Amino acid sequence: MAKRVIIVTGASSGIGAATCRRLAKPGVSIVAHARGGTDGAKRPALNSLVGELRDKGAEATAVFSDLSDGMAADLVSEASKCFGQVDQIVSNAGFALPTLVGDLTRAEFNRSVEVMTGAFFDLITTARPQLEASPCGRIVAVSSFVAHRSPAGKLFPATAAAKAAIEGLARSFAAQTACCGVTVNCVAPGFTRKESSGHSALSEGAWRAAAEATPSGRIAEPNDIAAAIEFFLSDSAAHITGQTLHVDGGLSLV
């Protein structure tokens, strides 16, 4: 594949960081995005990741912004300014909110939709002309099993709504841009291990129960999900679009 510029949101840890590491090589430019965490706590992690990516021969830069503030369009502009183009997007930023309907406030619900669905909309809307002009235009949105299943009674209503909306938007955009050679796909992880420095919506006991509820007997590693994302961005997936791939150890089967 020729030189390509890739935006990866939510890249400071977990799936986003693992994806960046798999993609880093000469000829690849990566715009690694993160909100930065409370009081900038995650800034060192993203800056360290950028150093790793450069050591692998990639061009890389870190961008910190809160996508809920409508900054997704600025992220695309920053990528264009740094590297001259945008070829591919991995929309990974998000969070799991287990608050149930009745306790869930409208403000919490709105923020979930804004950070995940709204940011995805802003990214693809702003980047559309560049993606359509690219010889390797690709979009991968990270969804979640919670948009499809509630195994072991694990309920995340706001997250489920936001992720399901992303999948619907991705399918529509896939149909719109297929004539230009752009592919748009989703990856829906099952229970996935968080890095020790990252946020976890579940207790240790709940993580053990999640592994037991998964037919494979384990939760996913971030690299399991990153491998699927890398495939969808590759030339080998050039004729696959509008799909959602479940990477969940069989969780979607039960």
N, C-alpha and C positions, 0 to 999 in steps of 0.2 A: 504494500500500500504506500502511496506517495505521502509526502509530508502532510500532516494533519494537526489541527488545533482542537483540543478537547477541553470542554468545561466540565468539571466534576464538582457538584455541590455537596455539602456535608462531608468534606474530605479530611477532617482532622483526626478521625478515628474510625474503627469498624469497617463497614462495607466500603465507604468512600475512600479511606486510606488504602485498603487492600486493592481496590480497583486502580488507583493511581500507581501503585507499585507494579501491578501486572502490565500496565500500559507503557510505563516509562522505558524509552529506548531512543537511540538517535533517530531524528526525523519526526519525533513527536513533541508537541508543545502542549503543556498541561496547565490550565488555569484552575488551581486548587482553591476551593471556596469553603469558608466556614463562618459561622456567626461570631466565633471567638470565645463563647462561653461567658459565664458570669464573671464580671470584672476582668475580662480578657484571659481567663484561666486556660483556654485552649489555644491561645495564640502560639505559645512555644511549640506545641505538638505539630501544628500545621507548618510553621517555619522549619522545624526539623525535617518534616516529610519532604518539603520542597528541596532541601539539601540532598536528601536521599535520591530524589528523582533526577536531580542534576548530576549526581555521581553515576547514575546509570546511562547518562548521555542525552537525556531529555532536556529540553528547555522547560522551565517551570517558574511560576510565580504564584504567590499567595494573595488572595483577596478576602478581606473580612467585611461582611455586611449582614444585616438582618433582612432576610427576604420578605418578612412580613411588612416591611416598610416600603414595599414597591421597588426594592433595589435590584430585582432580577434583571430588568432592562439595562441598568447601569453595569451589571456584571458582564453582559454581552458586549457592551461598548468598551469596557476595560480590556476584554480579551482581544477585540479587534485592534484596539490601540497598541497593545503589547506585541501581538503576533501577526497582525494584518488580516486575519480572517477567523471564522468559526466554522468548523467542519462537523463537529460532533458534540453532543450534550449528554451527560449522565445526571439526571435529576434525582438526587439521593437525599437531599436535606429533608428532615422530618423528625417526628418524635411520637412516642406511644403514650397515649393518655387513657388510663383505665377507668376514669370517672364515669359512673353510670348515669343514664338518663334519669332525671329527677334531681340528681345532685350536680350534674353537668350544667354550667351556666352558659348562656348564649355567648358571652364574651370568649369563654374557653373554646366553644364550638367554632366560632368565627375565626379564632386564631389558628386552629387546626386547619381549616379550609384555606385560610390566607397563606399560611406558611408552606403548605404542601400543594394543593390544587392551584391556588392563585399564583404562586411563584412559578409553577410549571407552565401555566398559561402565559405569563409574562416572558419567560425564557423562550418558548417556541414562537411566540408572536414577534418578538424583537429579532430573533435569529433567523426567521424563515427565509428572507431573501438570500442570506449567505449559505444556509443549508441547501437550498434549491440550486444554487450556483456551484456547490461543491461536487467534486467527482466521488466523494465518499460521505455524503450527508447521512448521518445516523443520529437517532435519539433513543436513549434507553431511560425509562422511568422506573424507579424502584417502588413497587407497590408493597403489599403485605398479605399474608394469609388471612388477616383479620377482615379483609374485604370480601372473603369467601366463606370462612369457617370460624367457629367459636369452640375449638377443642378444649376439653377439660374445663369448660365454663369460663374461659378467658374472654372477657368482653372489653372492647375498646371502641365504643360507638362513634366518637368524633373522628378517631383515626380511620375506622372502617369507612365512614362516609367520605372522608377526604381521599383515601386511596382508591376507593371504587370510582370516584369522580375522575381521578387521574387516568384510570384504565379506559374509561369511556371517552375522555378527551383524546387520549393517545390513539385509540382506534379510529376516531373521526379524522384526526390529523394525518394518520397513516394513509387513509383513503384519499385525502386531499393532495398529498405530496408524492404519492407513488409514481405519478407520471413524470416527476422530476428526478426519480431515482433515490429519493430520500426514504429511509426505513425508520419506522417508529414502533418500538416494542417495549413491553414491560417485563420485569422480573419480579416475581412474588416470593420473597423468602418465607420460610417457616420460622420457628424459634431460632434466633441467631445469637451467638455469643457476643457479648459486649466486651470491649477492652476495659481493663481494670480502672482506667481513668475516665471511662465514659459513663453515661447515665443508663441505668437499668430500671425498667418499670416493674421488675419482678424480684422477689426475694430469692435467696439461695435455694430454699425449699421449693419454691415455685419453679425455678430453673430445673431442678431434678425431676419434678413432676412433668415439666414440658418435654424432657428427654424421654421419659417413660411413655408419654402420650404419642410420641413420634415413632412410626413403624420401624425406622432404621435404628432406633434405640439411642440416638444422640441428637443434640441440637447442631445446627449448622455452624461452621466456622465462617468468618467474613470472606475468606478466600474462596469458599464454595460458591458464594453469590457473585464474587468478583469474576470468577471464571466464566459464568454465564453472561455477564455484562460484556466482558472482553470478546466473547464469541459474537454477540449481536453487533458489536462495533466493527467486526472484521469483514474482509472481502468474502469470506466463506458464508456469511449470512446475508449477502446482497439481495437474495430473492425471498427473504422472510420479512414480513411486515404485518403490523396490526395484531401481533400475538402476545399472549401473556404466558410466560414460562414459570411454572412453580418449581422452586428449588427448595424442597422442604422435607426430604427424607421420607416421602410418602404421606405426609400429614394431610394432604388434600384428598387422600383415598379413604379416609376414615371419618 
